[in-house]
């Protein structure tokens, strides 16, 4: 009997470690042509870099940016209300830190060497950069707040499981708190308004869940009763409670015409993103529906909107709607802007989601159906999780487009980041500082867009567990 | 399973033909392009019975068993599952599908869920079992198909044979009255066919009612109570395995067997 003798022990793959010098010689200088190409390119890149660095440190007049930081950030928001903007930033920073901690609750140490170095670098930059230097103490305090909240979040995350769901509710609620801080006005009216909105969406959610037969169905009478009881109870508590206590409630109103700068850009982008996702999802599902009317309406919506440039939708919202609607009944121009962005992006998003839905093999639906799952369950448990995962890059791409498309609102007259930049650059004392102003906001746009890309990549890898 | 239950099942099995789980009469189906795929097929499946359907590709055998859980609609005839007729408006469709398990050629496991989640999904969401109960039963089923230790892996990390066994466990978790197998071993590497057939063999031994579309002659000979040959959308022959493989009645059957044996 022959045996395979001396089977080699498991060997490691051969390691071809190359020193940087040999790598350079092998890849950049392996023949005369490549050597010349390398040298020429190095010279061109070097000259360009030198020009850029010289411009940044010597040529550029950064006064246009450093003197107007608050304009860039908040537009014409009243100066005595700046504390509210700072408070908003603080809330966001604290929540972000907490979320970071909860997400990283299973890490041995949240603050690895790289993270610590990043934090130190951020602190250094805050102290050195002329843009941040005036507010350095406050910004560094915020950085410390982030770190503290992250630590707290890690402890809490380890102690209580299932904190993620509550966190997303926290972010959701904080949106309304921030909106109130931004707008001001009678807090009682605002709370009542949001209670109404939340009650309506809660009932709608209950209704949806009942369709999937999770909960008993509500009758119309029960719905109205539930809504009225909640509403009246809140009303009584708010109005008579505050009257009994004798407190003045509410912040000064800050008119929407005063909102601007990066603050407005973020408000527009976040609201647009949050709204266009569900609308786009519904449109994508509608387009694949078996019901001809639903499908027809979805196709009509998607194709109509995709055939119209965004700028024309925005112009329609800003210029034409006021012509048709009488004074007093027109929605606020910021609401009109958000609606325009949402309508536009959701049509494109619907197509991205549809592409994801089409990539899921028919067998998945058949397997789910053969187990007795009904259509809503099949969609929500089997098809959508997989389809959305496939569509993440395209969806985030759409979000990034939406973020950048907010600049078009600068053209139709909102003073968001681009709009306020144009007003600042129109000031005669900064004549000719176009490059500095636009370079500054370009950097800001890049930071946010890159953060979104990075986030989507992280999300993708964390969801890629099935192919380990 | 208690003893009385086992006995009850055995008596039904022995008295063959007493209670039919699937009754199908003159089922006719046309595809959307007008192709007449089922030309009046009638076949009854009795409780505890294993029926193997064979036939050349394109004979309509997969389409036929897919009508049993309404994955394929049919235009004429009648199909009753456990006394409930599959209505053409598909009203009682989910009630029927709960009672009919199906195993596919391509496994069709849910890749975004773990093995355990694959198995417990339908019991939790359709049968409304508590998670703990569903998981307990799922682990028992995974044990039965021999992959208990893979429960927390994802389907993509398993071999084809293991995936198909998970798919069988997933169907069994709904405690169906009848199991449909649509060429369960056709997409497997040769060395994995055996492990899946073993599971099916044990299932048959435990008294499960099974309808299998398969080309595995050995399995059909050993396990089947009846073998059915389909060709061009019609039933050609219905026979016991011995008779079918040793001296088939029909000329078409002889020709088919000469090609596969």
Interface residues (C-beta under 8 A of the other chain):
Chain A: X361 X363 X364 X366 X367 X368 X369 X370 X371 X372 X373 X374 X377 X381 X382 X385 X386 X389 X463 X465 X466 X467 X468
Chain B: X69 X71 X94 X95 X97 X98 X100 X101 X102 X104 X106 X108 X109 X110 X111 X112 X121 X122 X125 X126 X154 X155 X156 X157 X167 X170 X171 X174
